[in-house]
Amino acid sequence: MPTTEPILEIRDLWVSRIDSGEAVLKGVSLAVCPGEMLGIVGESGTGKTVLALALLGVLPETLRVSSGSARFRGDELLWKPEAELRRLRGMEISMILTGGRDALNPMETVGTQIRHVIRSHLDLEKAAQEQLVIDVLDSVGIPDAEERAKAYPHELSGGMAQRILIAQAMICEPQLLIADEPTSDLDVTVAAQVLDRMKALIDQRGSASMLLTRDLGIVAENCDTVAVLGDGELVEFGPVESFFARPTHLASQALVNDALIALTHEATGIPSDAYHGATVSAEEEGYSEIAPGHYVKSGNHG
């Protein structure tokens, strides 16, 4: 069980389609503690991005939160007025979007777009703003940052545009960083640099991160805990080491098999004491504990 108060605690979260009432997320419960990187994995369409958008209050118009709770540092998120959410987004909770150039405004330079974030949340003089733009671009490996800040999105490669999105999300050093396939367009070296920066932010600020991905290799190398979504449900969760040693739910086994990851302690490289305890409680109904802190949804084991 967690020994510290979670930064984020989600309880029985349901999201449904407005037109049909069909459930997209089905009673998801999770917690993320300070100093932890939680990997949320699942096939496309299982609800990973919907979960993130629900927390930020930016679900598409076709979806709505039906019920549940999501408490950020003890304060309910789901039913906050938009003005309060806007103050939190980008400052205390930030999300790295995927999509490269498509997620940037084609009509503004990347430097201007980053300055919008700075001006919204930080009280800095103009010269300090300009320097921070350059510094944050440097931090995600953008070469010749001063000149690149003057570029428009169409003048950038997909990988460079993705790094701009990462820079925007991390500029205010948020308490909770949600990263949706953040390294999908990056080469291996740059991806490693970005993940190292995310981990440094967690270590330095005692913040936390939710990494949404299908890449189990990234999860094995960087995350403390893993949660598997299948058809909108949380089907398995626990310490990374235990998960890769014994993936139990059929959805988990399919992901591991697809990724061709060796299910050994040596493959994960994660010591057992790295686990911070950020999962649902042992008393959560409908789950079986198969190893310390490692739970699987009952009734669909491999």
Buried (B, 14 or more C-beta within 10 A) or exposed (E): EBEEEBBBBBBBBBBBEEEEEEBBBBBBBBBBBBBBBBBBBBBEEBBBBBBBBBBBBEBEEEBBBBEBBBBBBEEEBBEBEEEEBEEBBBBBBBBBBBBBBEBBEEEBBBBBBBBEBBEEBEEBEEEEBBEBBBEBBBBBBBEEBBEBBEBBBEEBEBBBBBBBBBBBBBBBEBBBBBBBBBBBBBEEEBBBBBBEBBBEBBEEBBBBBBBBBBBBEBBBBBBBBBBBBBBBBBBBBBBBBBBBBBBBBBBBBBBBEEBEBEBEBEBBEBEEEBBBBBBBEEEBEEBEEBBEBBBBBEEBBB
